[in-house]
Every structure is written in C-alpha cells, then in structure tokens.
Amino acid sequence: MKTMCTRAVASLLLCLAATTAALAQARIEEQIRDLESKNVMTDRIVKRDPKTRRVGMETKNFHFYSQGGTVANALREAFEAEARSATNVEREQRGESYECVLTFVQGSTKTVYRLSVSGDKLRPEVDVQTYFRDESVNIDESSVETTHKRNGDMAATDGHAAGGRCAIKEIS
C-alpha cells in the first residue's frame, strides 16, 4: 500500500513538473502566434525524423519594425516574465538596445528564445528567434524543410532560405 501511494505521489509530481514547464513559455508562445497572425516576415526551418516524420528541430526567425513600440514592449514583457522559469537567462541592455536569450531544458528537449530590440523607441527594429530541439528524435540533413514568408507570402525552398532582403514590415 505504501509503495502504491509513493508511486501515485511521484506520478502526480511528474505531471505537475511537465505542466509547469509547458506553461513557463506560454507568454512568449502567445506573442509568437500573434506575430504569425500579423504576417510578419518569417524564416522557418524544420528537421524531421525521415521515418516517423516527428519534428526533431525547428527554428523560426521574425524581423520587423514595431510601430509605436507596442509589440516590442509586449515581447519584452513576455521575455522578462518567463525569465523566472528559464534554465538559463542572458540579458543585455545598452541605451535603447535590449537583448535577451532564454533557454528552457526539460528532459531531451531544449527550447531557446532570443529577442533583440534596437533603435528608436517609437519605431524599434525587432528580431525574434526560436530554436527547438528534441534529442530523442533522429534527424539528418535529408529531412530539412525550409519556408520563407515575406509579409504574407509563403514560399517553400529546397533547404535554403531565399537570398536577399525586402522591405521589413511595420506592425503595431
């Protein structure tokens, strides 16, 4: 009976830890979904296990100007709030420039978020990058999918993002 209670408590604690880790990044993920809905210029690379098609690695890069600084401020607030539960935090503030890198590690998965805000307070240039890696998933170079979305247009490429830059979208 005692062993059964111990197992139940251990299972409950494990579930609670997994839920807490998932919620730890919720504010940042919400901001990223918001960026995606606004058709912000995005580069995305996904590597999958060729056999199971499970995602083993994914990166996303967003680049835009934040009209009025509203979106930049919301991202910064999300990063600061989530920093409390990150495995590793790196921050740098120089004048109006701000950079923050948050790393979350749970089991075989590692998620890294990077925010860079620079320039004028009323129209800062913003870069957001996300990196996800699940070490339990077997990936190789043949399993690379790359998409490049510029202000609403999505184009898939053969493994390399299209070169060149276009006008960077402003969002508010």
N, C-alpha and C positions, 0 to 999 in steps of 0.2 A: 504494500500500500504506500509506504514511504517513497519507494522508487518511482511509482506511478505519479505521485504528487510532484516529486522533483522534476520529472520529465515534463509534466504539464507546465510548471512554472518556467522551466528552461525554454520550452516552445513558445510560451507567451512572451518572454523577454526577447527572443529572437525575432518574432513577428513585430514587436514594438520597435526594435532597433532598425529593422528593414523599413518600416513605415516612416520613422523619424528621418532616416537618410533620404528617402524619396521626397519627403516634404521639405527637406533642407534646401533644395534647389528650386522650389516651386515658384518663388517670385521672379527669379531670373528666367525660368522657362516660360512664364506668363508673358514677360516682356518680349522674349524671342518670338513667341506666337503672334504677338501684336505686330512686331516688325514684319513678319512674314505676311500678315494680312494687309499690310500697307504697301506691299510690293517693293520693298527695299532691295537694292542691288545685292544679290546673294551668290556666293560661290559655295558649292556643296560637293563633298567627296565622300563616297560610301564604299567601304570594302566589306565584302560578304564571304562567308564560307561557301566555296563553289558547290559543295554537295548539299548542304542544308539551307542555303540562302539566308542564314541568320546574319545579322549585322554584327561585324566584329570591330569596325572602326568607322566613325563618322566625324567629319569636320564641317562646320558652317562658318562663313565669313560674311559679315554685313558691313557696309560702308555707306554713310550718308551724312548730310548736314541737318542738324536739329534746329528747325526754325523756331526762334523764341527760347530755345534751350530746354523746352518742356520734356521731350523724350530723353534727352541726355541726362537731365536731372532724375527722371523716373528710373532709368537704368542704374545710375549711380546709387540711388537709394536702395534699389534691389540688391546690388552687389554688397553694399555696406550691411544690410540686414542679414544676408546669407553668409557673410564672413564669419559670423559667430559659430557656425556649424561646419565650416570648411576644415579639411585636413591640413591644408597649408594656405597661407594668405601672404601675398606680396602686394604692397601699395606704394605708390609714389605720387606726391603732389608737388608740382613746381609752378608757381604762379597760377595761371588759369588751366594748366595741363594736369590731367589726372589719369593715372593708370592703375588698374587693379587686376590681379590674377588670383583666381580662387581654384583650388584643387580639392576634389572630393574623391576619396578612395573607399570602396566598400567591396570586400571580397576580391574577385578577379576583375572588377570594373573600376575604371578611372575616368573621371569627368573633369575637364579643365575649362574654365570660363575666363575670358580676358576682355576687359573694357578699357578703351583709350578715348579720352575726350580732350580735345585741344582747340585752341583758337578763341575767337570772340565768344563771350558769354551768351550773346543773343543769337548766335548762329554757329555753334561749335561743330567741328568735324568729329564724327563718332565712328569708331571701329569696334565691332563686337565679334569675337571669335569663340566658337565652342569646339571642344575636342572630346570625343567619347571613345573609349577602347575597352573591349571585353576580352581579356586574355584567354578566356575559356573557348573562344571561337577561333577556329583555324582560318586564317586569311592569307592570300598571296596576291601578287601583282595582277594576276589574270582576273581578279574579282573586283576591279575598280570601276565604279560608276561615277562620272563627274557631271554635274549640271551647273550651268551658269545662267543666272537670271538677272537681267538688267531692267529695272523699272517696269516689271510686269511681264516681260518676255522670257520664257524658259527655253533653254536650248541644251540638249544633251550632247556631250562630246565623247570622244573615244578614250578618255582617260586623262586629258589635259585641258585645263580651263583655257578659253579663248583669250588670245593676247590683246593688249591694248586696253585703254580706259575710255569710258564715255562720260557724259555729264553725270555727276553724282546727284542723286535725288535729294530734295529737301523734304523733310516731313515735320509735321507739327502735332 
